Amino acid sequence: MNLTRRVLLGNAFSLPPLLVGSGAFLFQTPSWAGTQLEEPLVDSVRTALSSAIANQAPPVPEFTDTESRLRYLRWMGAMSERLVKKKSDLTTRKEFLQTVWYESRRSGLDVSLVLGLIQVESNFRKFAVSSAGARGYMQVMPFWTRVLADGDAGKLFHMQTNLRFGCVILRHYLDRERGDWFMALGRYNGSRGRAPYPQAVLSAQRVWLA
């Protein structure tokens, strides 16, 4: 299998610190990411974004050992139950979770955090569009498609493309902020240094912890 389509499991990764107490989950329906700022990208980020466009089918994860595969299957079962009210079709739900898992791990992000961000940004609506034009699950702004040959913002409604863009952009912001989740999430939202958006995402993350 092409290496860009593989994720090998085995090592656990750490969760970002949660900024809020164990209060009620913040359900958000409006988009928050409409004020992302355009900025230059390093070549590795541009390549990662461009490579997502050619992938039409959900990526299939591979595993280093049986235990890793079993952990993934347990995670898939638990998350599928929690997502059923948002996505009633089993196949659609499975493909979505499989892709979120793959793209999160590929970018070195915690899957629960990415799911929390998607909850806040689009409420799991594939074709969500904000008043600023941000699109899809992770509310990616159309200007990001300038890394593509044709700049077709419509491709942001393709599941893996949207999730790849969102995860790579968030990873890019996290690297820019030297691992500071509060600042990285604020940058994703265009509200760097202000608390409401990071708090909303990190509160939503609690629902998706395995």
Secondary structure, DSSP 8 states (H G I E B T S, - for coil): --GGG--EE----------S-S-------S--GGG-------HHHHHHHHHTTT--S----EESSHHHHHHHHHHHHHHHHHHTTT---HHHHHHHHHHHHHHHHHTT--HHHHHHHHHHHHTT-TT-B-TT--BTTTTB-GGGGGGSSS--GGGGGSHHHHHHHHHHHHHHHHHHTTT-HHHHHHHHHT-TT-SHHHHHHHHHHGGG--
